[in-house]
Amino acid sequence: MKIALAQLNYHIGNFESNTEKIIKAITDAKSQGADLVVFAELAICGYPPRDFLEFSEFTELCDNAVKKVAEACKGIACILGAPTRNPNIKGKDLFNSAYFIENSEVRTIVNKALLPTYDVFDEYRYFEPNRSFECIEFQGVKIALTICEDLWNINDNPLYISSPMDELIKEEPELMINIAASPFSYNHDDNRYKVLSDNSEKYQLPLMYVNQVGSQTEIIFDGGSFVFNEKGEMLDHLKFFQEDLKVYEFEAGTIRGLEPGDYKPMEDVEQIYKGLVLGIRDYFSKSGFSKAVLGLSGGIDSAVVCALAAEALGAENVMAVLMPSQYSTDHSVKDALDLAENLGCKHEIIAIKEAADAFDRMLEPVFKGLPFNVAEENIQARSRAVIVMAFSNKFGYILLNTSNKSECAVGYGTLYGDMAGAISVLGDVYKTQVYQLANYINRDREIIPVNSIVKPPSAELRPGQKDSDSLPDYDTLDALLYQYIELRKSSREIIEQGFDEEVVRKVLKMVNIAEFKRYQTPPILRVSPKAFGMGRRMPIVGKYLS
């Protein structure tokens, strides 16, 4: 039996596109002699469909798309993820399901049992968990078919009280197939590899695993579908961050023609780079946009975002707007111009002094000679936001936000100013990681000017301003933030690690009182295991640690 794994980039709710992709993959797999082609979790509608699932019409469109795919399955079988209705009035109205279709007929529907409701996942909001387990059979082979999380209850701290494979193994299957929508983070591929390998080894069965690829607003899927033998050894994997389709031969309980190999994951910085490029590209293409605008300051954050956007969209589709203030240094303007020239992107220079001065004059009767402070600093940042949004409205550009995770964490940014944008590119990338990205971008030639990388970071909103005036050095700040945000360590635990108590309490207070800002920022491309946004839900008015 020949089995094809189809790793595709789906678009939530775009049934025409998704169905077309799936049918083309069926045709391609059939031309390569495949007997069965396997697609990802909720492939028919895209993942995560969220509250689209609350509309009966959406489910009807899923059903119609499944029927079209079934018609294309002539002389070939497929496994396809889609929502199905729960016939029992008790419980949730839908199941997260896998269709098994053979010769244009739906032979079996397998429902997902373990429904993740943590981090970015909220499946129990929509789906009823499966409670009965049975293998599917194809060409005389019993297959234990599971859906994503169904294989993840295999660690030292299981989230669920039972595991579907513990039930399915009783039927003595010869092969495991798992269809998934497993989001990307820079350390998740290692975890995913171990979970899949441990399943193969535990149940002593070969495993074929299909993930999807592509970005759905802030959630990125990296692909990397895997094939393991019955010893938990990796035999092959599909491409990362790209669509892919491969055919494998399964015979007599074994995947033929492949030898075990070592898994060599990409470096974190390369994964983050590829993930962000994919995230930008898909956000634009799936939203029907093609051109981006951003404010280019000469600093490292906007330089990295500009380079990523040029790679994702083409330099000709990126407009960099230089908006110097009276406090901007000449070298900042030069660094920004050098970057625009290195990339070949469009650029304009629009000084903001005139606008900021006008606001100052308008407010002078109210401020009545009060000293310069954050109010005047923020007027400058908001003046810049007005300009780049004018470009967006006039020319159809979509604004990219350039704030990094360190700034976003402690509220070091101006609401309705530099925190504006349609999508936040670096909001899940700490400042220290931004430097790594800059060096990665410059790995073959200097694209980002070295001066943008080595100079002390500054918002340049007052004379001689440096980030270090308001924040600990970024090495310390990011290490502390990682302990609190990603690892969820308490202030006491962080202090016990050797961090200065005063700094810890100050930083954690800054993080918590800035929650109101993060509620109003654009969606953030998720590249870490704990991103701001839907993956980290905190009360705005909570007193704890603030």
N, C-alpha and C positions, 0 to 999 in steps of 0.2 A: 504494500500500500504506500502510495506517495502522498505526503501531506505538505501543503504550502502554508507558510505563515505570511500573512499580509499585514504589514505595519504601515498604516495610512494616517494622513492628516485630515481629520474631520472638522466640520464647521457646525456648531450648535444650531439646530433648527433649519439647516440648509439641506432639506431632504433631497432636492434635485441633485445637488453636487455630491452629497454623500452616497446616494444610490448609484450615481454614475461612476464614482471611484470604485465602489464595491463591485459593480458588475464588470468593470474593466479588469479588476484584479482577478475575478473569477475566470474571465476569458483568458487572461495571461497565464494563470495557473493551469488551466485546462490545456493550453497550447504546450505547456511544459510537462504534460503527462500526469498532473496531479489528480488524485481521486477525491481529495478533501482539501478545502481551503478554509483557514481559520482567521477570523477578524476579531477586533478588540471589543471590550466591554462598552455597551451602549453605542456601538459604532453607527447604528442607523440614525441616531439623532445627535450624536456628539456628547461629550462629557465635560463638565457637569451641566445638565439642562436646567437644574434648579427649579424655580417656580413655574417654568414652562410646563412642568409635569402636572400642574394643578388645572390645566386646561384640557378638557376632553378632546377638543379638536387636535391638540398636539399629539395625543395618543392615537387618534384616528389616522393622522398623517404618518405616524410610525408604522401602524398596521399596513397602510397602503404601500409604504416603501418596502416593507418586508415581503409583501406579495410580489412586487416587481423583482426583487432579488431572487425570490423562489422561482419565478418564471425563467430566470437566467441559469438556474442550476439544472441544466439538462446534461446528463452524463457525468455529473460531478456533484459532490455534496459540499455543504458549507456549515460552519458554526458562526453564528452572527449574534452580537449583543444588541438587545432592544428592550424597552419596557413592555410589560404585559399586564393585563388586568387581573386583579385578584377576584375570583368568582365568589369568594366567601364574603358576606357583608361585614363580618367581624374583621377588625384589623385595617391596615392601610389599603388603599384602593389598587395599588400597583405592586408588581414584583420587578426587580432588576434581573433580567433573564438572559439566557443564551438559547437561541433557536438552533436546533439541529435539523437541517433541511437536506433531503436527498431526492434527486430526480424530481425536483419542483414540488415536493410534498414536505410539509412540516412533520417530521417523525417524532420529535421529542422537544419539550421545553424544560430546561433546567433553570431553577431559580437560585439566586444568591442567598446564602444563609447568614453570613457575617457582614453586617452593615456598619461601616465606620461612621462614627459621629464624634470626630475630634479634629483639631487643626482645621484644614480647609474642607474636610468632609462633613456632610450633613445628610447622609443617605436615609437614616431612620425617619427623617422628616417626611419622606415620600414613600418609602418601600416597606413592605411586609417581609420579614425574614423567612426563608425556607426552613421547613422542619422535617422534610422527608427526603431521603437520598437514594438515588438509583443511578447506576452507570448507564451510559448509552452504548449501543452496539453498532458497529459499522464493519462490513466485510468480515464478519466473524470475530472481530476484535472488541473486547470490552474496554471502554475508555472512561476513566474517572474525570468528568468535566466539572471544573470549578470556575468561579469568577473572582478574580483579584484577591480581596481580603480573605476569602475562604482558605487561602494557604498561609495566612500571616499569623495564625494563632499557634506559633511554634517556637516561642522564645521563653526566657526565664520569668517573664511577667505577663502571662497571657491576658488579653482583654476580654476573652469570651470563655464560657464554661464548657464549650464543646468545639470540636473541629470536624468539618465535613469529611475530610479524608479518613478520619477514624471510622466513619460509617461506610464510606465507599470502598475501603480496602477489604471489607468483609466479603464483597462480591468478586474478589480476586481479579481486578482489572489488570491489563497488560501495559497500559499507557496512561499518563496524566496529561491533560491539556488544561491550561489556565488562561482565560482571556482577561485583560486588565486595562484599567485606566490609571496608571501609577504615575503621579506627578513628579516632576524633576525637582531635586535640590542637589547641591554640589556634593553632598555625602550620601545621597540616597541610593546611588547605584551599588555601593558596597553592601548596604543593608539588604537591598533587593537580591543581589547575587547570593548572599548567605542564606536568606530565607528560602529561596528556590532550591539551592543546593542541599540544604538541610531536609527539605521535603523529599527530594529524590532519594537521598540516603536513608531517611527514616522508613519510607514505604518501599524502598528497593524497586523503584519504577523509573523508567525514563520520563522526562518531563519536557513538554513543549509549551512555551510561554509567549503570549503575544501582547505587547503593549501598543498604545497608540503614540503618535508623534504630533508635534505642533503646539500652538499656544491658543488658549481660550481666555482672552483678556489678561488676567494676571497669572493664571496657572499655565505652566509650561510642561509639556510631556516630551521626554527625550528619546522615546523609542527604546532601543537596546533590548529587543526581544531575545530570549535565550532558549537554548536546547541543552539539556543535561542527560547523561546516562543514568542507569540505575544505581550507580555508586556515588552520585552527587557530583560527578566530574563534568565540567563544561565541555560540550562538543563544538558549539558554535554560538554566535550571536549576530543579530542583524545590526545595521548601522545605527549610530546615535545621531539624533537631531535631523534625520532624513527619513523620507519614505523608503521602504524596501520590501522586497518579496523574495522568498527563497523556498525551494522545494526540497524536502527530505524524504528518504526512503525508510519506512518502518516495516520490519519483517521479523516474525518469531520473537517478539518481545524486545527487539533491539533496533536502535537507529543505526542504519548501515552506512558505511563509507566515511565515517568521521572518527578521528582520534581525539582523545582528551587533550585540552590545551590550557595554558595558563591565562587567566583573565588579567588584562593590563588596563586598568581604568585610566582615563585622561587625568591630567593634573587638574586640581580644583579651578585654577584660574582659566584654563582652556574651556572647562565645562561652563563656567559662568559666562565667558565671552560668547560661546556658541548659543547658550540658552538665551542671553539677552538679545542677540542678533535675531534669533528665531522669534522671540517675543515681540520685538518691534515690527518685524516683517509681517507676522500674522495679525497683529493688532491692526495694522494699516490695511492689509489686503482683505481681511474678513469684515472690516468696517466700511470698505469701499473708498478708502483714502489712498493717496499716493505720495503726498508732499508733506514734509515736516518743517517746522520752524523752532528755533530755540535761541535763547540769549547766550551769546558767547562772550565770556568775561576775560579770557586769558588764563583762567584758573584750570585746575586739573579736572574738576567734575564736569564742567561744560565741554571741555576738550574731549574727554572720554565719551560722553554722550554723543557728541557730534561725529566722532569716528565710528561709533557703533551704528548710528543712523545712516551714515554714508555707506557702510558695508551692507546694511539691511535693505536700504531703499534705493541705493545709487546716489553718488555725490550730487548729481544734477537735480535731485529731488529734495535736497536739504538746503534750507535758508538759515544762515547764521547771522544774527543781528547783534552787532557790537553797540553797546549803549553806555559809553563812558560817562562817569559823573565827574564833578570837580575834584573828587578824591582818587580817581583812577590814575594809576601810574602809566607813564608812556610805555614801559616794557610790557604791561598787561595788554595794551592795545596791539603792540607789535606781536606778542605771542599769539593773540587771537588771529591776527591777519596771517601770520606764518602758517598756522594750522589750516585755515581756510584755503590757503594756496597749496599746501601739501595734499589736502584731500581733493581739491578741485570743486568744492561746493560753492554755492552762491553766498554772498555776504553783503550787508549794508552797515553803514556806521550812522547812528542817530544818537547824538549826545542828549543827555536828559537834564542838563543843568537848567535850561530854560523852563522846562516843565516843573522841576522841583522848586525853582525860585518862585514860580507863579503860585504854587501851593503855599509856600511860605508866606507870600504877600497876602494871600487870601485869609490865612489863618492868624496872621499877626495880630489883628484886633482882639482875637480870642485868647491867644497864647500870651499876649501882653508882656513880651520881653522875657519870658521864662527861658532858662538855659537850654541849649541844644541837647537833645537826648534821643532815645530810641524812636520817638515820634517822627523826627526829621529823617532818621535813618530809614524807617519803613516807608516814608513817602517816596524816597528814591527807588526802593525795591518795587513799590506798587506802580510807580511811573513806568518802570521797565515792563511790568506785566501788561499795562495798558497798551504799550507799543507792540509787543509781540502778539497780543490778542487782536490788535488792529490788523496785523499781517494775516492772521488766521481768518478774520472775517472778510477782508478785502480780496485775498488771493486763494483762499481754500486750504491754507496750510494748517496742520494739526500741531498744537504746541506740545513739545516734549519737556517734561519736568526734569531738572538736573540735580535735585537735592539727593544727598547720599543718606545711608541708614543712620550713621552717627548723628548727623544734623537732625534728621527726622525723629530720632529717639529722644533727644534732649530739647527739642523745640527750637533749635538754632536756625530759624528761618522765618520769613515774613509771610503770614497768612494773607492770601490774595496778592502776594508779590512773587518772590522767587519760589513759593510753594505751589504756584498755579501750574496747570497743565492738564492734558487729556490722559496721559499715561506717565507714570514715574518709572524711569529707566533704572536709576541707581538706588531707589528707596529701600532695597534689600541688600545693598552692598556697603559694607563698612568703609570708612575713609581709607584705612590701611589696605583694604582689598582694591579700592579704586587705584591706588598707586601700583598694585600688582597688575591690574588690568592695563594701565597706561604702559607699563614696561612690556607687557605681552603684545599690545598693539604695535609697539616699536620693535618687535623682535627681529624684523628683517631690515627695516629702515626707519629713519626718524620721521614719524608722522606727527606725533604730539611733541611740540618743542620741549627740549630738555628743561628749559627755564620754567615751564608750567609745572614740571614734576618736582623740581628741587626747591623752588621758592616757598617761603612760609605761606600757608594758606590764609587768605583774608577776604572778607566780604567787601572791603574798600568802600565803606559807607561813612567813614569819618577819618580824619588824618591819622596815619600810622597804624590803623586798625589791624590786628592779627586775631585769628581764631583763638590763639592761646591766651588772649586777654580774658576770655570768657569761659574757656574749657580747659580741662587737663590735656596734656599732650595726647595725640590720637592713639599711640601705642597703648597707653594706660587706659584711656577712655574705652577703646574698642574691646580690650580684654575684659574690662569690667562689665560693659554692656553685654558681651557674649555670655558671661556667667549668669546675668540676670534675665536676659531675653531668651536666648536659645536653651540654656540649661536650667532656667527657672530656679536659680539659687536665691536664697533669702539674703538680706543685708548681713545678718550674723554670719552665714556661711561664707560670704564673699570677704568679709573682714578677716575671718579666720584664715583665709588663704594668704593674707599678708597685705591686702590693699589698705590704704590709709582710711581710717574710719570716717574722718571728716569728708574726704572726697567721695566715698561710697554713699554716704547719706545725702550729700549735695546732688550727686548724679542721679540717684534713684528718685529723689524728689523731683528733679527736672523731667525725668522720663514720665512720671505719673501725672504731673500737672500739665504736660504737653499733650495729653490724650485728646483734648478738645480740638487741637490743631490737626491731629492725624485723622480724626473723623471727617475732616473737610478736605483732605488731600486727594489727589487722583489715585486710581488703582495702581498698585505697585507690582512690577514684575517679580515673581517669587523665585528666588534662587537658593534660599537657605531653608533649613528645617523649621524655622519659626519667623515668618515674615509679618510685618505690620499689615493690617487689613483683616480679611475674613479668617485668617489663621491665628490671630491674636486678639481676643475680645475682652476688653477691659472697660469698666465703668468710667465715665467722665468725672462724676462727682464723688467717687470713692475716696475715703480718707486713708486707707491703708498705704503706708510708705510715702505719703505726700505731705 
